[in-house]
């Protein structure tokens, strides 16, 4: 008896996304290691936390594939890109990566809708919401860097940003949670 509840195309796309999440973790690990060697403990800590979060996303997809009775394919993870040229460049690369990941998540959500696989569509909604949070967080970092002077940010300003990232939460508020009383 076939217990697989995913179409071959959707199973393949979910496996590819699982690998993409593992790759995202590698990117964050690479950038975190780079930031640490540059003396930016706060930036490194922030990126290390996000590396773990991306690995958790990978595991979430892996578990879902298994629960739907489809085979999991563990693929090689590409090497991360070259180290950033600066903290500003690091955050630009993080944002670009998150936008690329959002595109993949949207394709999976659309594919599940087109196939009328409502269980997978529902599963993907968590990732859609998560990507809004990830992009918002990356944009806020870029905004802070812009205010600080971008690639020309003075060392004391970068020190303050680094200190803030060391102790600060990594979550951006979701738009649907905002009210007039709690903006």
N, CA, C and O of each residue as an XYZ file, in Angstrom:
732
protein
N       0.837     -1.179      0.000
C       0.000      0.000      0.000
C       0.887      1.249      0.000
O       1.841      1.337      0.772
N       0.574      2.192     -0.850
C       1.315      3.448     -0.940
C       0.823      4.401      0.148
O      -0.344      4.793      0.149
N       1.703      4.771      1.068
C       1.330      5.690      2.151
C       1.794      7.121      1.886
O       1.601      8.007      2.719
N       2.402      7.338      0.729
C       2.908      8.663      0.380
C       1.744      9.589      0.037
O       0.976      9.311     -0.884
N       1.614     10.687      0.777
C       0.529     11.644      0.560
C       0.997     12.905     -0.173
O       0.245     13.871     -0.298
N       2.231     12.889     -0.651
C       2.757     14.024     -1.404
C       2.956     13.617     -2.858
O       3.390     12.502     -3.145
N       2.637     14.523     -3.765
C       2.922     14.255     -5.174
C       4.440     14.209     -5.355
O       5.176     14.783     -4.552
N       4.909     13.531     -6.401
C       6.364     13.526     -6.641
C       6.938     14.940     -6.776
O       8.030     15.216     -6.278
N       6.207     15.831     -7.446
C       6.709     17.199     -7.641
C       6.790     17.944     -6.312
O       7.772     18.637     -6.046
N       5.772     17.803     -5.490
C       5.762     18.505     -4.210
C       6.799     17.910     -3.253
O       7.462     18.647     -2.522
N       6.939     16.602     -3.254
C       7.964     15.961     -2.412
C       9.353     16.441     -2.829
O      10.193     16.737     -1.980
N       9.588     16.515     -4.119
C      10.879     16.983     -4.623
C      11.120     18.437     -4.216
O      12.220     18.788     -3.789
N      10.103     19.277     -4.347
C      10.239     20.695     -3.995
C      10.460     20.873     -2.497
O      11.250     21.725     -2.091
N       9.782     20.091     -1.675
C       9.986     20.170     -0.226
C      11.392     19.711      0.150
O      12.032     20.311      1.013
N      11.872     18.651     -0.496
C      13.242     18.200     -0.251
C      14.245     19.276     -0.652
O      15.234     19.498      0.047
N      13.993     19.940     -1.769
C      14.886     21.020     -2.207
C      14.865     22.173     -1.204
O      15.902     22.770     -0.914
N      13.679     22.482     -0.677
C      13.580     23.564      0.315
C      14.292     23.176      1.610
O      14.909     24.015      2.265
N      14.201     21.919      1.964
C      14.904     21.438      3.145
C      16.413     21.678      2.987
O      17.075     22.129      3.922
N      16.943     21.379      1.813
C      18.364     21.618      1.535
C      18.662     23.113      1.548
O      19.714     23.536      2.026
N      17.745     23.904      1.028
C      17.920     25.361      1.012
C      18.000     25.914      2.446
O      18.775     26.830      2.722
N      17.203     25.355      3.336
C      17.252     25.788      4.741
C      18.581     25.382      5.385
O      19.138     26.135      6.185
N      19.088     24.200      5.040
C      20.392     23.773      5.547
C      21.482     24.712      5.016
O      22.410     25.074      5.740
N      21.355     25.098      3.749
C      22.304     26.037      3.150
C      22.237     27.388      3.863
O      23.268     28.012      4.115
N      21.030     27.836      4.186
C      20.874     29.099      4.913
C      21.601     29.030      6.252
O      22.246     29.993      6.666
N      21.494     27.892      6.921
C      22.201     27.715      8.187
C      23.706     27.837      7.976
O      24.400     28.457      8.782
N      24.211     27.249      6.899
C      25.639     27.330      6.586
C      26.062     28.779      6.313
O      27.135     29.212      6.733
N      25.214     29.510      5.613
C      25.524     30.925      5.339
C      25.645     31.691      6.651
O      26.613     32.419      6.871
N      24.648     31.517      7.521
C      24.690     32.224      8.799
C      25.893     31.794      9.640
O      26.510     32.629     10.301
N      26.231     30.506      9.623
C      27.417     30.044     10.359
C      28.691     30.690      9.818
O      29.556     31.125     10.577
N      28.786     30.741      8.501
C      29.959     31.329      7.866
C      30.078     32.811      8.210
O      31.146     33.287      8.594
N      28.972     33.529      8.067
C      28.993     34.962      8.361
C      29.246     35.214      9.850
O      29.938     36.167     10.208
N      28.686     34.363     10.716
C      28.897     34.515     12.155
C      30.370     34.313     12.503
O      30.941     35.066     13.291
N      30.968     33.300     11.913
C      32.393     33.043     12.160
C      33.235     34.219     11.699
O      34.170     34.637     12.382
N      32.889     34.751     10.522
C      33.601     35.920     10.000
C      33.454     37.099     10.958
O      34.443     37.751     11.296
N      32.217     37.379     11.399
C      31.971     38.519     12.299
C      32.759     38.363     13.593
O      33.311     39.333     14.114
N      32.807     37.145     14.105
C      33.543     36.914     15.344
C      35.035     37.213     15.160
O      35.661     37.816     16.032
N      35.598     36.791     14.027
C      37.026     37.074     13.793
C      37.292     38.558     13.597
O      38.427     39.011     13.743
N      36.248     39.320     13.267
C      36.384     40.776     13.114
C      36.187     41.503     14.444
O      36.341     42.721     14.523
N      35.843     40.735     15.499
C      35.647     41.327     16.819
C      34.208     41.720     17.119
O      33.947     42.362     18.137
N      33.284     41.355     16.269
C      31.877     41.717     16.448
C      31.119     40.562     17.109
O      30.432     39.786     16.444
N      31.262     40.470     18.425
C      30.643     39.383     19.179
C      29.118     39.418     19.087
O      28.484     38.368     18.979
N      28.530     40.597     19.127
C      27.075     40.724     19.057
C      26.534     40.295     17.709
O      25.550     39.558     17.637
N      27.165     40.748     16.647
C      26.755     40.352     15.297
C      26.918     38.843     15.147
O      26.042     38.168     14.606
N      28.043     38.318     15.629
C      28.285     36.879     15.542
C      27.208     36.101     16.303
O      26.670     35.121     15.787
N      26.898     36.526     17.506
C      25.880     35.846     18.315
C      24.537     35.872     17.608
O      23.847     34.855     17.545
N      24.163     37.022     17.078
C      22.924     37.158     16.317
C      22.901     36.162     15.158
O      21.906     35.468     14.953
N      23.985     36.094     14.410
C      24.044     35.203     13.244
C      24.097     33.730     13.651
O      23.512     32.885     12.974
N      24.786     33.414     14.738
C      24.799     32.026     15.229
C      23.383     31.593     15.623
O      22.967     30.470     15.336
N      22.651     32.492     16.282
C      21.267     32.160     16.653
C      20.429     31.897     15.410
O      19.590     30.996     15.398
N      20.659     32.680     14.372
C      19.886     32.485     13.140
C      20.321     31.234     12.383
O      19.512     30.633     11.677
N      21.563     30.840     12.516
C      21.994     29.572     11.924
C      21.203     28.421     12.544
O      20.751     27.519     11.839
N      21.041     28.459     13.861
C      20.247     27.429     14.543
C      18.788     27.475     14.107
O      18.156     26.435     13.919
N      18.262     28.675     13.947
C      16.871     28.816     13.520
C      16.671     28.206     12.128
O      15.676     27.523     11.883
N      17.611     28.454     11.227
C      17.498     27.893      9.873
C      17.591     26.363      9.910
O      16.899     25.678      9.157
N      18.440     25.838     10.778
C      18.517     24.382     10.914
C      17.190     23.834     11.434
O      16.744     22.770     11.005
N      16.561     24.557     12.356
C      15.250     24.143     12.845
C      14.213     24.151     11.728
O      13.337     23.287     11.687
N      14.305     25.116     10.829
C      13.393     25.146      9.678
C      13.606     23.895      8.814
O      12.652     23.269      8.350
N      14.876     23.554      8.613
C      15.197     22.354      7.845
C      14.554     21.127      8.495
O      13.945     20.304      7.812
N      14.692     21.014      9.802
C      14.139     19.860     10.516
C      12.617     19.847     10.462
O      12.009     18.779     10.385
N      12.010     20.996     10.501
C      10.551     21.089     10.417
C      10.070     20.513      9.085
O       9.095     19.763      9.040
N      10.754     20.865      8.015
C      10.386     20.353      6.689
C      10.668     18.860      6.600
O       9.848     18.107      6.074
N      11.813     18.423      7.105
C      12.147     17.007      7.089
C      11.058     16.189      7.799
O      10.590     15.180      7.272
N      10.668     16.626      8.980
C       9.627     15.924      9.736
C       8.310     15.905      8.981
O       7.605     14.896      8.988
N       7.972     17.014      8.326
C       6.725     17.069      7.575
C       6.738     16.058      6.424
O       5.764     15.336      6.215
N       7.833     16.013      5.691
C       7.940     15.062      4.578
C       7.737     13.635      5.092
O       7.002     12.847      4.497
N       8.397     13.318      6.200
C       8.259     11.976      6.770
C       6.824     11.700      7.213
O       6.303     10.610      6.978
N       6.193     12.664      7.844
C       4.818     12.476      8.314
C       3.825     12.295      7.169
O       2.767     11.689      7.337
N       4.184     12.826      6.011
C       3.306     12.672      4.846
C       3.634     11.395      4.070
O       3.032     11.124      3.032
N       4.587     10.616      4.574
C       4.894      9.321      3.983
C       5.790      9.357      2.765
O       5.924      8.354      2.064
N       6.397     10.481      2.506
C       7.272     10.615      1.337
C       8.724     10.388      1.749
O       9.067     10.539      2.921
N       9.575     10.028      0.794
C      10.986      9.849      1.127
C      11.709     11.184      1.281
O      11.443     12.148      0.564
N      12.615     11.205      2.224
C      13.473     12.373      2.439
C      14.760     12.136      1.671
O      15.332     11.047      1.715
N      15.210     13.166      0.967
C      16.458     13.101      0.231
C      17.435     14.083      0.867
O      17.213     15.294      0.852
N      18.502     13.556      1.416
C      19.534     14.413      2.003
C      20.553     14.697      0.905
O      21.252     13.798      0.437
N      20.620     15.945      0.512
C      21.502     16.358     -0.589
C      22.691     17.136     -0.034
O      22.659     17.637      1.090
N      23.721     17.221     -0.835
C      24.902     18.005     -0.469
C      24.509     19.474     -0.343
O      23.652     19.976     -1.071
N      25.150     20.132      0.585
C      24.909     21.564      0.796
C      26.032     22.329      0.116
O      27.207     22.049      0.356
N      25.685     23.291     -0.727
C      26.750     24.074     -1.367
C      27.561     24.865     -0.330
O      27.079     25.152      0.766
N      28.767     25.201     -0.690
C      29.588     26.043      0.179
C      28.951     27.422      0.275
O      28.362     27.899     -0.695
N      29.060     28.064      1.424
C      28.505     29.414      1.548
C      29.280     30.396      0.674
O      30.398     30.106      0.248
N      28.688     31.550      0.411
C      29.401     32.555     -0.396
C      30.622     33.089      0.352
O      30.841     32.790      1.526
N      31.391     33.873     -0.354
C      32.588     34.492      0.238
C      32.187     35.345      1.434
O      31.051     35.808      1.539
N      33.145     35.539      2.331
C      32.886     36.369      3.505
C      32.477     37.774      3.076
O      32.914     38.268      2.037
N      31.639     38.405      3.881
C      31.244     39.790      3.577
C      32.458     40.723      3.637
O      33.475     40.423      4.263
N      32.310     41.848      2.967
C      33.382     42.848      2.972
C      33.290     43.752      4.194
O      34.277     44.369      4.596
N      32.087     43.826      4.788
C      31.849     44.709      5.931
C      30.589     44.237      6.645
O      29.892     43.344      6.163
N      30.301     44.834      7.788
C      29.060     44.508      8.500
C      27.864     44.923      7.644
O      26.874     44.196      7.564
N      27.954     46.066      7.020
C      26.869     46.511      6.136
C      26.654     45.503      5.008
O      25.519     45.117      4.725
N      27.726     45.084      4.373
C      27.648     44.099      3.293
C      27.078     42.778      3.813
O      26.318     42.111      3.110
N      27.436     42.404      5.020
C      26.915     41.181      5.640
C      25.390     41.249      5.722
O      24.703     40.303      5.334
N      24.865     42.358      6.223
C      23.422     42.495      6.358
C      22.728     42.595      5.000
O      21.595     42.140      4.842
N      23.416     43.194      4.015
C      22.858     43.213      2.652
C      22.746     41.793      2.099
O      21.747     41.432      1.478
N      23.787     40.997      2.336
C      23.774     39.612      1.849
C      22.721     38.778      2.588
O      22.083     37.918      1.980
N      22.536     39.018      3.873
C      21.501     38.326      4.640
C      20.131     38.665      4.064
O      19.305     37.777      3.853
N      19.891     39.940      3.812
C      18.594     40.345      3.257
C      18.365     39.707      1.888
O      17.286     39.172      1.630
N      19.357     39.756      1.017
C      19.210     39.164     -0.321
C      18.916     37.666     -0.214
O      18.094     37.135     -0.960
N      19.584     36.999      0.706
C      19.336     35.566      0.881
C      17.906     35.324      1.370
O      17.236     34.412      0.886
N      17.440     36.120      2.311
C      16.077     35.943      2.835
C      15.024     36.203      1.751
O      14.006     35.513      1.698
N      15.264     37.182      0.899
C      14.332     37.442     -0.215
C      14.296     36.241     -1.153
O      13.225     35.829     -1.598
N      15.459     35.682     -1.451
C      15.517     34.491     -2.295
C      14.765     33.323     -1.645
O      14.047     32.587     -2.322
N      14.935     33.163     -0.351
C      14.242     32.084      0.365
C      12.730     32.312      0.352
O      11.961     31.362      0.206
N      12.308     33.555      0.504
C      10.879     33.872      0.452
C      10.299     33.458     -0.891
O       9.205     32.898     -0.945
N      11.013     33.724     -1.965
C      10.554     33.336     -3.303
C      10.334     31.822     -3.372
O       9.338     31.365     -3.933
N      11.245     31.057     -2.812
C      11.109     29.592     -2.800
C       9.912     29.151     -1.969
O       9.173     28.250     -2.365
N       9.723     29.780     -0.829
C       8.587     29.446      0.044
C       7.273     29.746     -0.684
O       6.343     28.940     -0.647
N       7.199     30.899     -1.340
C       5.979     31.254     -2.083
C       5.691     30.245     -3.194
O       4.538     29.882     -3.424
N       6.738     29.794     -3.877
C       6.545     28.795     -4.941
C       5.985     27.498     -4.369
O       5.111     26.876     -4.973
N       6.483     27.096     -3.216
C       5.971     25.890     -2.570
C       4.512     26.069     -2.146
O       3.695     25.165     -2.321
N       4.193     27.227     -1.593
C       2.806     27.486     -1.186
C       1.891     27.472     -2.412
O       0.798     26.906     -2.365
N       2.332     28.089     -3.502
C       1.519     28.103     -4.727
C       1.377     26.699     -5.304
O       0.295     26.309     -5.743
N       2.466     25.945     -5.301
C       2.421     24.581     -5.815
C       1.417     23.743     -5.020
O       0.634     22.990     -5.598
N       1.445     23.878     -3.701
C       0.512     23.107     -2.867
C      -0.925     23.553     -3.106
O      -1.846     22.738     -3.051
N      -1.122     24.842     -3.369
C      -2.469     25.324     -3.673
C      -2.926     24.796     -5.032
O      -4.056     24.330     -5.178
N      -2.044     24.875     -6.016
C      -2.396     24.387     -7.355
C      -2.739     22.901     -7.346
O      -3.607     22.453     -8.095
N      -2.048     22.134     -6.488
C      -2.308     20.699     -6.390
C      -3.468     20.373     -5.454
O      -3.876     19.219     -5.320
N      -3.984     21.409     -4.816
C      -5.051     21.252     -3.822
C      -4.627     20.312     -2.700
O      -5.420     19.516     -2.195
N      -3.354     20.425     -2.324
C      -2.818     19.704     -1.179
C      -2.921     20.671      0.001
O      -1.974     21.389      0.323
N      -4.076     20.671      0.627
C      -4.375     21.671      1.652
C      -3.556     21.466      2.919
O      -3.278     22.427      3.637
N      -3.168     20.227      3.200
C      -2.308     19.994      4.364
C      -0.957     20.682      4.164
O      -0.448     21.338      5.073
N      -0.385     20.528      2.974
C       0.906     21.162      2.692
C       0.742     22.676      2.597
O       1.597     23.426      3.067
N      -0.345     23.120      1.995
C      -0.591     24.565      1.913
C      -0.646     25.150      3.327
O      -0.039     26.186      3.599
N      -1.370     24.487      4.216
C      -1.469     24.957      5.595
C      -0.101     24.934      6.273
O       0.252     25.879      6.977
N       0.665     23.877      6.072
C       2.006     23.772      6.626
C       2.881     24.935      6.148
O       3.650     25.498      6.927
N       2.761     25.285      4.892
C       3.607     26.337      4.314
C       3.261     27.727      4.846
O       4.088     28.636      4.771
N       2.055     27.905      5.380
C       1.676     29.225      5.887
C       2.552     29.655      7.058
O       2.804     30.846      7.240
N       3.014     28.700      7.850
C       3.936     29.041      8.932
C       5.206     29.648      8.345
O       5.729     30.630      8.872
N       5.699     29.069      7.259
C       6.925     29.557      6.622
C       6.698     30.915      5.950
O       7.587     31.767      5.954
N       5.526     31.110      5.382
C       5.208     32.413      4.780
C       5.299     33.495      5.856
O       5.930     34.533      5.653
N       4.670     33.246      6.985
C       4.710     34.213      8.093
C       6.142     34.395      8.597
O       6.564     35.516      8.879
N       6.870     33.317      8.709
C       8.255     33.368      9.180
C       9.119     34.223      8.253
O       9.975     34.973      8.721
N       8.900     34.113      6.948
C       9.702     34.886      6.006
C       9.396     36.378      6.094
O      10.288     37.198      5.879
N       8.172     36.742      6.402
C       7.863     38.162      6.622
C       8.701     38.658      7.805
O       9.281     39.743      7.756
N       8.755     37.853      8.860
C       9.545     38.215     10.031
C      11.027     38.317      9.681
O      11.699     39.265     10.087
N      11.535     37.345      8.930
C      12.961     37.337      8.579
C      13.327     38.541      7.716
O      14.348     39.188      7.953
N      12.509     38.841      6.728
C      12.801     40.002      5.868
C      12.710     41.297      6.661
O      13.540     42.189      6.487
N      11.709     41.408      7.531
C      11.555     42.614      8.342
C      12.771     42.816      9.239
O      13.280     43.930      9.366
N      13.224     41.751      9.850
C      14.396     41.824     10.715
C      15.628     42.271      9.925
O      16.384     43.131     10.378
N      15.825     41.684      8.743
C      16.973     42.069      7.908
C      16.864     43.532      7.467
O      17.863     44.250      7.442
N      15.658     43.967      7.123
C      15.463     45.366      6.726
C      15.759     46.316      7.884
O      16.337     47.384      7.677
N      15.371     45.938      9.087
C      15.646     46.787     10.254
C      17.158     46.900     10.485
O      17.659     47.965     10.845
N      17.875     45.798     10.276
C      19.334     45.855     10.402
C      19.934     46.784      9.348
O      20.841     47.564      9.640
N      19.422     46.694      8.128
C      19.909     47.576      7.066
C      19.576     49.038      7.363
O      20.382     49.927      7.089
N      18.394     49.286      7.920
C      18.026     50.652      8.305
C      18.976     51.189      9.366
O      19.415     52.337      9.287
N      19.295     50.360     10.358
C      20.225     50.789     11.401
C      21.607     51.080     10.808
O      22.267     52.047     11.190
N      22.030     50.238      9.877
C      23.323     50.460      9.241
C      23.308     51.745      8.416
O      24.295     52.481      8.389
N      22.202     52.010      7.751
C      22.096     53.246      6.957
C      22.218     54.465      7.870
O      22.952     55.406      7.566
N      21.498     54.440      8.984
C      21.569     55.542      9.947
C      22.983     55.680     10.493
O      23.471     56.789     10.714
N      23.637     54.533     10.709
C      24.999     54.537     11.259
C      26.034     55.024     10.243
O      27.141     55.400     10.626
N      25.685     55.021      8.952
C      26.626     55.474      7.931
C      26.985     54.409      6.915
O      27.887     54.609      6.102
N      26.288     53.271      6.950
C      26.537     52.218      5.966
C      27.953     51.696      6.079
O      28.442     51.425      7.176
N      28.610     51.556      4.934
C      29.990     51.059      4.927
C      30.962     52.056      5.555
O      32.095     51.701      5.880
N      30.517     53.309      5.726
C      31.381     54.327      6.328
C      31.049     54.563      7.801
O      31.462     55.569      8.378
N      30.304     53.640      8.409
C      29.920     53.787      9.818
C      31.160     53.843     10.688
O      32.065     53.023     10.532
N      31.213     54.804     11.608
C      32.372     54.892     12.495
C      32.414     53.714     13.482
O      31.392     53.093     13.776
N      33.575     53.436     13.963
C      33.780     52.289     14.853
C      32.921     52.358     16.101
O      32.385     51.338     16.532
N      32.777     53.537     16.692
C      31.988     53.632     17.921
C      30.520     53.316     17.665
O      29.847     52.750     18.527
N      30.025     53.675     16.498
C      28.643     53.359     16.147
C      28.487     51.862     15.916
O      27.502     51.268     16.355
N      29.437     51.252     15.238
C      29.396     49.796     15.042
C      29.485     49.068     16.379
O      28.865     48.021     16.567
N      30.264     49.633     17.313
C      30.357     49.036     18.641
C      28.990     49.034     19.329
O      28.597     48.039     19.938
N      28.277     50.142     19.229
C      26.937     50.230     19.846
C      25.967     49.237     19.197
O      25.203     48.568     19.893
N      25.998     49.144     17.884
C      25.135     48.188     17.180
C      25.486     46.767     17.587
O      24.598     45.951     17.831
N      26.765     46.472     17.660
C      27.214     45.137     18.054
C      26.721     44.809     19.468
O      26.252     43.700     19.724
N      26.828     45.772     20.375
C      26.366     45.571     21.756
C      24.862     45.331     21.797
O      24.385     44.488     22.557
N      24.130     46.059     20.995
C      22.677     45.902     20.939
C      22.299     44.509     20.431
O      21.380     43.881     20.958
N      23.003     44.032     19.413
C      22.697     42.707     18.862
C      23.060     41.586     19.830
O      22.448     40.518     19.800
N      24.041     41.818     20.679
C      24.449     40.798     21.640
C      23.330     40.501     22.633
O      23.133     39.353     23.030
N      22.608     41.527     23.026
C      21.589     41.331     24.062
C      20.163     41.378     23.534
O      19.230     40.997     24.240
N      19.986     41.837     22.310
C      18.638     42.077     21.815
C      17.922     40.850     21.299
O      18.560     39.868     20.920
N      16.591     40.897     21.279
C      15.812     39.795     20.707
C      15.943     39.779     19.190
O      16.229     40.803     18.570
N      15.734     38.622     18.608
C      15.879     38.449     17.164
C      14.541     38.441     16.432
O      14.477     38.033     15.272
N      13.506     38.872     17.070
C      12.184     38.753     16.465
C      11.663     40.120     16.051
O      11.797     41.107     16.775
N      11.072     40.146     14.876
C      10.358     41.333     14.431
C       8.879     41.072     14.675
O       8.416     39.942     14.516
N       8.146     42.084     15.053
C       6.715     41.909     15.305
C       5.986     41.696     13.993
O       6.241     42.381     13.003
N       5.078     40.738     14.004
C       4.273     40.462     12.819
C       3.225     41.548     12.652
O       2.652     42.022     13.633
N       2.974     41.942     11.409
C       2.016     43.007     11.127
C       0.627     42.663     11.669
O      -0.094     43.548     12.131
N       0.252     41.391     11.614
C      -1.089     41.015     12.060
C      -1.245     41.097     13.577
O      -2.364     41.010     14.082
N      -0.141     41.262     14.317
C      -0.208     41.382     15.766
C      -0.308     42.835     16.236
O      -0.465     43.094     17.429
N      -0.219     43.763     15.317
C      -0.220     45.181     15.660
C      -1.657     45.693     15.784
O      -2.528     45.370     14.976
N      -1.870     46.488     16.807
C      -3.168     47.172     16.998
C      -2.901     48.642     17.260
O      -1.749     49.044     17.421
N      -3.951     49.448     17.303
C      -3.762     50.870     17.612
C      -3.263     51.052     19.027
O      -2.533     52.003     19.307
N      -3.651     50.144     19.941
C      -3.192     50.229     21.319
C      -1.780     49.682     21.479
O      -1.067     50.057     22.410
N      -1.378     48.798     20.575
C      -0.087     48.141     20.687
C       0.604     48.173     19.317
O       0.719     47.141     18.655
N       1.068     49.375     18.889
C       1.621     49.500     17.518
C       2.960     48.813     17.344
O       3.531     48.840     16.254
